[in-house]
Structures are given as C-alpha cells and as structure tokens.
C-alpha cells in the first residue's frame, strides 16, 4: 500500500529542513563503575521498571560478544548482568535485534551474525532474575540472518521483524512472533519496503506501527515505511525532501511529539555521521535537529533508547573511522519535555494514559494487560464482572511514566478459579478511567 508519489533523488550531503537549535543539548554522561568493553552493532532496550539502559552483545576488539550490561540512569553506574557460564546463554554475535516485553519484563533477542555464520534463535532475558531462556518456536521460522529490525506491539502481544541479510542473500520478508502461542507467522504483503539489511526500526505507540528507515541494498537507502500491526500492511511515508540515505542508524520513538528520531549512521563509502534527524509521523516530514553542546564523534552502529518521563535519548557505543570503537555514553537532553512548557505544546502530547488490549484473548487461564502512562500518577487496575463487581485487584499505587503490564491468573480475590465468561478490566487514574473486555475460557 504505497501512499506517496515517487520523489526525486536528492544529492548526498544536501541540507534539508534545518531545525531550530536551542531545545536540545548533547551531554556526555560521566558513568561510574566498570564500563562495558568498546563495541559496535550491539542491541539495547530501555527497562522502565529498573530505569536502565540494557545492552547485549555486539562486536569489540576482543571479538563478538554475548555479555549483558545495564546502566542505572539514576546513579549512572554500570553493572554487568551476564549470567554464569553454566547456564543457557546465546552465542556471541553482532547486529542482534532486541525489543522490550513489558508483559514479561524481559528483553527478547533474535538473530545476528557470529563467528560461524548467521542466527535465527530467539532468547528471552529476564530483567528481574538476570537469566536467559531460549524460546523454541514451533512450525516455520524465518531464515537465519543479520542486520534485521524489529518492534513489539504490546496490544497484540506480538513482535514483528523485517528483512535482513539471510543465508540466501537479502530478504524483504515480514514475520510476526506471537508471545502467547510461541509461533512465527509470515505476513504475505504484495508491496512493501523491498530487499534490504542494516536498517533501523522503532515502535509508534499511537498508530501501533513499526517504523522502518533506510538500510542498505546496493548502497544506503533513504526511504521510511510503516508496518500496521492491526492490518498487517505496509505504507510508504517517504516525503520528497529527505536526508541522504544511511545504514547502521540508531532510531527511537518520541511519544510526546509523535516522531521517530535518528542518530548517526553510515552514509556509504565508510562516511559516518553524528547528525540527529526527526521524522514527524503526523506531517510525514523530516527536520534536522541542531543540538547545542559538543556532539558525540561521528559513528555508526551505536545503540539508543528513549527515556520515559525525562524526554531524552541515551546513546552508547558505536564505531568510528577505521577500527575505532566506542564505549562512551551520551544523552541528548530536551528532546521532549515531560510536561507542557509552551503554548500549543499540549496538543502534541499523547493522552494521559493508554489501556491496551489484553493478550491472549480469550485467556486460558492467564491474561496480560498492558498500559502506558504519560506522567507519574496513582493508578488502580482491576478485573470486574459485567455487573461492575470487582473480581480481582491487579495494581494500585503510584507508578512512573512509561509502559506497564499486569497479569491476571484467572483467580478471584479469594484465590478461587473464576468461571468462563466475559470480564472487564478497568484502569483508573486522576485523568480518568478506561475499561475493556476480555474473555476467560476454561
């Protein structure tokens, strides 16, 4: 489903839509404790419960890695989370793809390239227990590959992956992994972004879409696409005016301004950049941001996360010119104020909270309920029957901004099994309340 007319090819290096400086500023973070080894082409997620940047794998001067590190964003202290070697552990790799699963409070990691070839194994790292578990999907699986991109949709409880370089060359395929059934499904779409690898992706929470940018085919690509989780369709968003194509770019989603943010990347011919670009997902337009302060050195293969409630992007590592690898940490401050600060900005903010659809639905017997908070607030979440009587409380008290999840085990307040039928789950905050239905099947 292409919705944009073909644009003209832009000359590499052309400056487009220069953004106003002043709101954003680069700050190099002075971290504490032992620092992870220098690396590039790793994977990372933001852990909202622990308020941490979590990094896995990548390539380093020591070779490919399979270690796990976490940076506490309150204390700026690094800690290695790598489990003991006698437990199950993924093999070392570069370009793994990782997403955060709020329902299980875990990092899901898939694919990559190791010393002996490509991977298509799927692992879950428990962010509370600090242990790996390999997931073994039944049925057909995507090819082994590296340089793919992925996003997780909490509302459907599924992860989408797109393209990459496989054992049969570049692919342009789209797959979904269902967290409940533990199975892969290939999405057959007549038109999509096409063959590529080394692209980037983020999750558009408002539209329930995976936003995919750039990558590499015969050279760097400059297109941007959206995969709709509800419809299983691709839509091209590429405007006529756009920045030069790039690969190995770090991408995050800014929910306050409803935009995708890109940092760094490789423009081709080993030309690296430290530019920051913003793609407005409402207007389908690019803006070049010009932050104050001294920026990170040019690099590709860095990891980046958007920090909930603080309106900043945190960047770690990457590769520079020659064989240079980094293990420095930077913050791009002032991306998105957590509270309105200017006339008209309120309209750009997301709703105060969002209640997702439970999964699986029907439940048999457990159901995971996801929700998002725009600000730290008091919440009450519970299960009710259709007459409005509470069956089971699930959460109550102050919670931080960001993504949250709760699980109903199918029991009532007395620990008895609730009967089959339709129930309501209700989220209450000072900004209002919302309810949705779920079915329980025994």
Secondary structure, 3 states (H helix, E strand, C coil): CECCCCCCCCCCCCCCCECCCCCCEEEECCCECCCCCCEECCEEEEECCCCEEEEEEEEECCEEEEEEEEEECCCCEEEECCCCCCCCCCCCEECCEEEEECCCCEEEEEEEEECCEEEEEEEEEECCCCEEEEECCECCCCCCEECCEEEEECCCCEEEEEEEEECCEEEEEEEEEECCCCEEEEECCCCCCCCEECCEEEEECCCCEEEEECCECCCECCCEEEEECCCCEEEECCCCCCCCCCECCEEEEECCCCEEEEEEEECCCCCEEEEEEEEECCCCEEEEECCECCCCCCEECCEEEEECCCCEEEEEEEECCCCCEEEEEEEEECCCCCCCCCCCHHHHCCCCEEECCCECCCECCCEEEEEEECCCEEEEEEEECCCCCEEEEEEEEEECCEEEEEEECCECCCCCECCCEEEEEEEEECCEEEEEEEEECC
